[in-house]
Amino acid sequence: MISFVVRLRSRAHFIVESNVVGKNATFLGARASRRKEARQRLGILIAGFLAVYFIVGARLVQYGLAEPAATGAISSNPVASRPDIVDRNGALLATDLNMTSLYADPRRIVDADEVVEKLAFVIPNLDWSETHKKLRSHTAFQWLKRQLTPKQQADILALGIPGIGFRPEKRRFYPGGVTASHIVGHVNVDNQGLAGMERYLDQQGLGDLRLAGLTGGAPLEPVRLSIDLRVQNIVRQVVANAMTAYKAEAAGAVVLDVDTGEVLAMASVPDYDPNEPSRMLPDGSVDKDYEKGWFNRISNATFEMGSTFKSFTLAMGLDEGKITLNSVVDASRPIRMGGFTIKDFRGKNRPLTISEVFQYSSNIGTAAVADKVGIEGHQQFLTKLGLLSRMDTEMPGVATPTQPKTWKKINSVTISFGHGVATTPLQTAVAAAALINGGTLVPPTFLPRSREEAEQVSRPVIKQDTSADMRYLFTWNGVKGSGRGAQVEGFHVGGKTGTADKVINGRYAKDINFNAFVAAFPMDRPKYIVLSIIDAPQTGEHGGRTAASTAAPMIKEIIGRSAPLLGVQPRFGSSGAPNLLVNY
């Protein structure tokens, strides 16, 4: 019995020991497996860290070997942004200059007060408050100063200020300054066209190309204009001197090729320097009086052109067959109509021939011719000449003429001698060119145009015989009438003056004039139209305020100085007499 129990205990002990050994073996196997997994995870983690360090290191090496432009520094070869603008002979009118501008990353600015204080020593008129506000902002980029001078850039670099940098930019430069400001126009600080032909270029797609980043690479071809810089300089000098000499509010002039419609020169004063389109006053405000010089009175303003419109009225009568050069109209007494009295300035109080109506600038005689044509025919004729609708040309901002909503007889009468319709001086010059070039209306252009190209866009508006008669009348008035003050020996100038009472607050001022003179030369075969205006002159060349004393002398100086430059050969003798004109 005892031995049986001992054997039983021994067997139980063996079973227990066997279970313990099995459990230990299982534990040890699991432990080894966990160690293996841990080593694998550690290997993966190390590999991941090595990959990250490798990528970061590679990028650092890439940045270190990159060109300066790739890291945001100043490019040594900035791309072109706008084409040069040149005159018809290749003289430079506008070009781009390489500039740099100062910017800041406010997140990297340590002490904004210190930065402002240092920059103020280099940049004059720095706005401390505005600059400090920009440096304390939470943005990544702020412009501090656009278009620095090279010296300013060097001085700022020497300051060693962290958090600021430079970017290449373009600045538009106009070598002629004020000379052709209203034609060329100007750009803003971002080199976008705001006025004149600069704005026209953007409207033709340059602005879209800039936005798309397609203006890089090779420089753009220069844009050639129709103007002659030599003549433009003369015209600008003449109108500026006239404004001062006659103590006028404004003055202007335009020179036009009668066959091609090319504008060879156009100036309006007051004007401005496109290199500095806005001017700051000492108190930091913008000089509004200076910005008034942006206003171009030749194409962007309308005026009642006075007696220059008599040219169109007589041409209308001749073209409609209502009168001939031998016709006589009664100008012996004033016309009373609708509560108004139409009378002549220094009238002859007698019947006048058509040549005398033009020579003596008879309101009564001109009104009689308009009455022969009728209201509807009068309106249609001026519309045909383009005087009642907006002019089509490249120049932006062209003004739209004004006319009565409903034409009545009194309107037709007053419009016949230049009151009641307001149009631009440039339109008046274009319509006058049609009167003397053989009867063809050629749209004006500020770009080069050949005679063949002009024929494709022009249209006949009067008969050739009518144009020959108008050349006769222009010459007659230049020799015997109010155009004598514009006569230049050898160049046979003809034309028509216009002295109009200026409209102020809807009423005609009796003591303030708006004067104009439209002229052509040489009258034996006209090539150019020149029109001058003078607004509110206080005194003329001989003390008067009429167009003959103010606008005509301007024409004389312009033609006398510019005709040789335009290749017009002077002719002396009797070839300029009215009865020896050459017909087309």
Buried (B, 14 or more C-beta within 10 A) or exposed (E): EEEEEEEEEEEEEEEEEEEEEEEEEEEEEEEEEEEEEEEEEEEEEEEEEEEEEEEEEEEEEEEEEEEEEEEEBBBEEBEBBBBBBBBBEEBBBBBBEBBBBBBBBBEEBEEBEEBBEBBBEBBEEBBEEEBBBBBEBEEEEBEBBBBBEEEBBEBBEEEEBEBBBBBBBBBBEBEBBBBBBBBBBBBEEEBBBBBBBBBBBBEEEBBEBBEEEEBEEEBBEBBBBBBBBBBBBBBBBBBBBBBEBBEBBBBBBBBBBBBBBBBBBBBBBBBBBBBEBEBEEEEEEEEEEBEEBBBBBBBBBBBBBBBBBBBBBBBBBBBBEBBEBEBBBEBEEBBEBEEEEBBBEEBBEEEBBBBBBBBBBBBBBBBBBBBBBBBEBBBBBBEBBBBBBEBEBBBBBBBEBEBBEEBEBBBBBBBBBBBBBBBBBBBBBBBBBBBBBBBBBBBBBBBBBEEEBBEEBBEEBBBBBBBBBBBBBBBBBBBBBBBBBBBBEBBBBBBBBBBBBBBEEEEEEEEBBBBBBBBBBBBBBBBBBBBBBBBBBEBBBEEBBBBBBBBBBBBBBBBBBBBEEBEBEEBEEEEBBBEEBEEB
